[in-house]
Amino acid sequence: MQAAFIDKQGDPSLLQVGALPTPESSNGEVLVRISVSGVNPIDTYIRSGAIPLPIEFPYVPGCDFSGTVESVGSEVKRFRVGDRVWGSNQSLFGRQGTLAEFVAVDEDWVYQTPSGMSDVQAAAGALTGITAHLGLFLHGQLKPGEVVFVNGGTGGVGSMVVQFAKAAQAKVITTAGTDEKRKFASDLGADLVLDYNSETLDAEIQAFCEEHGGIDLWWETQREPTLPRTIGMMKKRGRIILMAGRAAEPQFPLGQFYVNDLRMIGFAMFNASPEEQRQCAEEMNRWFEMGLWKPVIGKTLPLSEAAQAHQLQEENTLGDAHSLTGKIVVEL
């Protein structure tokens, strides 16, 4: 099979495309012929060595996939050859990544693709969608009518948070850096979309919150969170979700935090069990069929340009390119 892989960790140029052995589905695995693979920041962190995880070379990056079941192991019960499927959670803990023509996946990490969902949509919504669902509902315990704030409502995860919060009948405040992106965030369903460069940003948020008593759930996407600012805007018993900023050491106003019964929750998608992630995926499928969300696709590239896909992801995650709205996907 053709795959994008590295023989050592480093910059995106080390990603090469070539032939690797095609895996076989054993016992509880399905072999998926991949149509589309999604690109995520975690892929670039592992490839570069920024996250020190044990990997074996040649290493194939990629968490997300969509495609068709090519074969099934003897113990597989939920899938048959020819099924259209999608999934995530690959390339870690010894699992092969998805920048390849085939991947052998434990059926616990595989989900049926709804008939109206394209393979590009399925791969683009995988990691970001499961992440948003876990944070909002498993960890954030979001309820109808609550107020959600998310920085960056047109990014990969941010755009899913906006749509899933609206699907759950919450009020959503978000930010974006250009008029075009602000209109797009509004089209996704956000109730209030603000310019994150505005000098009056906090006052505008607080004016909205005066009608609703404060923010119930703050979803922090920034690598350097400003917790004193955040905590001051929270409603009593509000929840702050942290999913970024490994090296950040922000100030923390403890008194204001505990006297308002606040909770701060850090989580990583990869800690969630197969059952927890499957519950997310099944609700995502239902909501998609109801027309309640769509993945935001920023760039589509062929496998031959896997290195460029990683370069673009790094420029927008670690740099200040701001050249991407939504997800990068690689078609095979």
N, C-alpha and C positions, 0 to 999 in steps of 0.2 A: 504494500500500500504506500501511497505518497503521504508524507507528513512533514510538518514543520517542527524542528527539534534543535536542541543545543547539545554540544559536547562539553561545554564548560559554562559557568555563569559569567554574566557581564552585560554589555550594552546590547541594544536591539540588533545590531549588525551580526551578532553571533547566531541568530536564528537562521538556519539553513533548511531548504526544502529538498527532500530526497526520499529514497525507498527505505522502509523499515518492514519487519515481518508483520503480517496481518495477524491480529490476535484471534483466539478462538473462544467461543462461549463455553464456560464450564459450569456444570451443576446449576447454580442459581443465577447465572448471568444470561444477558441477552447481548448478541452481537448486533450493533447498530451501524448501518451504512450512513455516515454523516452527510447531511446536505449543507448545514450551516453551523458554524461555531461562533460563540460570542467572545469578545475580548473584554476583560475586566482589569482594574488596577492590580488585583492580587496576582494575576498572571505575570505582570511586569515585575512585581516585587520578588517573586520566586525566581524568575529568569535572571534578574540582576544580582540576586544574592542578598537583597536588602532585608528579606525575611529569612533567617537561617533555618530552613527546613531540610531534613535529610532527603536527598533525591538521588536517583540512579541515572547514569547517562547511557545511551542518549535519552534526554528528557523531553517529552512532548508537553508543552503547556496547554492551558485551556480548560475551563470549568464547564462551560455551557455547550449543549449540543441539541440538534434536532435532526431527524432523519427517519429511516425505515428499518424495522427489525429484519435482519438478514438470517439469523439463526437463533435458536434458544437452547439453553441447557436443559438437562433432564429434569431438574427440580423447579423450573420456571412454571408458574401457574397463571400469571396475570397477562401474559403477552403471547402472540402468535407471529409467525413469519408473515411479513407484509404490513404489520401494524405501523402506523405513523406515530412517532414518539418524540418526546423532548425530555430534558433533564439538566442537572447541574451537579455540583459537588465533586467533580472529577479533578485529576491532577494533583491531589493531596493524599497523604497517608498511603503512598504506594500505588495509588490508582493512576492509570494512564490518562493523559490529557486528551483534549478533543480537537486540536489542530491537526487532524488526520482523517483519512478516508473512512476508517473504521475504529470503533472503540467497543471493548467488552465491558459491560456495566452490570453490576448487581441489580437485579430487578427492583430492589428497594429504592433505587435512585432514579427510576424511570417512570414517566407518566404518559398517558394517552394524549395525543394532539387533537383538539377539537376539529371537526370537519371544516369549519370556516376560518381556521387559523393557518396562515402560511408557515413554512419552515423558517423563513427569515424572522417572522414575528415570534415564533416559539423560542428560538435561540436568543433573540434580543431581550425577551422578557424573563428569562429563566432566573439567573442569579439575582438580578435587581428586583424582580418581582417577589421571589421568596424572601429576600432580605427585608423588603418593605413590609410584607405581610407579617413576618416574625416580629419585627420591631413594633408595629402598630398594635397587634392583637395578642400574641403570646406574651410579649414583654410589656408593652404599653397599655394593654387592657382598654383600648379605645372604645368609647361608647357613643351612640348616636347623639348629636347635638353638641358634642364637645368641640373645643377650639384647638386646632393643630397648627403649629408653625414649623415650616421647613425651609432652611436656607437652600437656595438654588433649586427652583421647581422645574427646571428643564433638563437637569442632569439625569444620568442613568437611574440612580436610586430615587432622587428627588421627584422626578416625574411620576414614578410609581407610587410614592408616598402620597402625592397630591391626589392621584386617581383612586387609590384604594381608600383613602380617608373619606373622599366624597362618596364612594360606593357604600361606605358604612354610615353615611348621613352625618358626617362631621362638618364643621366650618373650617376652612383652610386659608391660612395666610402663607404666602411664599414671596420669594425675591428672585429677581433676574437682572442682568446687567445692561440689556439693550431693549429698545422699544419692541423690536421683533420678538425677542424671547419673552418679554412680559405679555405680549398678546398671545403667544403660544401657551404660556402658563395659564392664562385666563381661559383659553379654549379647552385646556385639560380639565377645567372645572374649579380652579381656585377662586375663592370668594374675594380675596384681596391680594393683588400682586404689586409689589413695591420695588423701587430701584435700590439695590443694595449699596450703591454709591452715594445715595442721598444723605445730606447732612441732617435731614429731619426724619430719618428712617424710624428711629425709636419712638418719636412722638406720633408718627403715623400708625405704628403698630398699637401703641397705647390708646390712641383715639378709637380704633376699632374694638379694642378689648374693653373699653369702658361700657360698651353695649352688652358685653358677654362675660364680664367679671374677671377676665384674665385668660392666660393660656393654660389649657389642660395638659397638652403634650407638646413638648419642644423637641423636634428632631434635628440634631446637630450634625451637619455634614462637613463642617470646617475642620481642618487639621489643627487649628489653634483656637479652641473655643474660648469665648469671653463669658465665663460663668457668672461673675458679678452682675453683668447686664442681663443674662438669661434669668437668673434666679429672681431678680427684681421684677420680672414681668409675669411670673407664674402665679396661677390661681392656687389656693390652698389644696393640698393633696395632688398637685400637679406632678407630672412625670417628665424627666429629661432623658432622652435617648442619645447615647453616645456610640458612634460606630466608626470614628476616625481619630487620627491624632495619636499614634503610638508613642511618640516622643514628647508629646505636650505635657506640660506641668503647670496648668492654669491656677490662678488664684481662686480660692474657694471661701466665700463668706458663710461660714458654718452657722452662725446664729440665725441669719435670715432663712437659711435652708431648713433647719430643724423646727423652728417655731411655726413654720407654715406646712408642716407634714409633707414636705416634698420628697420625691424619690429620684435618684439618679441611677440609670441602668446602662451598663455597657454590655454589648453582645457582639458576637461574631456568628454569621450564618453557619459556619462549618461546625459549630458546637451543637447545633440542633440535631435531634435524632431523625432517622429516616421517617418515622411516623409523624413527627412534628412537621417535617418538610412536605410530606405527602398531603397532609391536611391543607397546607398552604396551596400546593399545586392544584388540588381538586377544587378549592374555592376559586382560585385564579381562573381555571377552565370554565367554571360556571359563570363567573362574572364576565369573562370574555364573550361567551355565547349570548349574554344579556346586553352586550354592547356597553359595558361599564368601564372598560379600559382598553388601551392599545399601547404597545411598546413604542418608544420613541427611538427611531433608527437614524443615527447621525452619519454613518459612513459604511459602505459596503465594499469590500476588497476581495480579490481572489487569494487562494492559498499561496500563490507565488509571491504575494506582497505581504506575507505575514510579518516580516521585519518592519515594514512601513506601518502596519497596523499597531504594533507595539510602540513604535516611535511616536505616533500620533497620540496614543493613550498616555504615554509618559508626559508629553508636552502639555497635556490638558490636566493631568492629575498632579504632577509635581512642579510643572512650570506654570506660566501665566498666559498660555496661548489663547484660552477662551475661544477656540476655533471649532468647538464641538458641541452640538446639542443632541443628547441622547447617546445611544450605544453604537460601538463599532462591531460589525459582524464580518466574518470571513466565509465566503461561499466556496464549497469544494466541488 
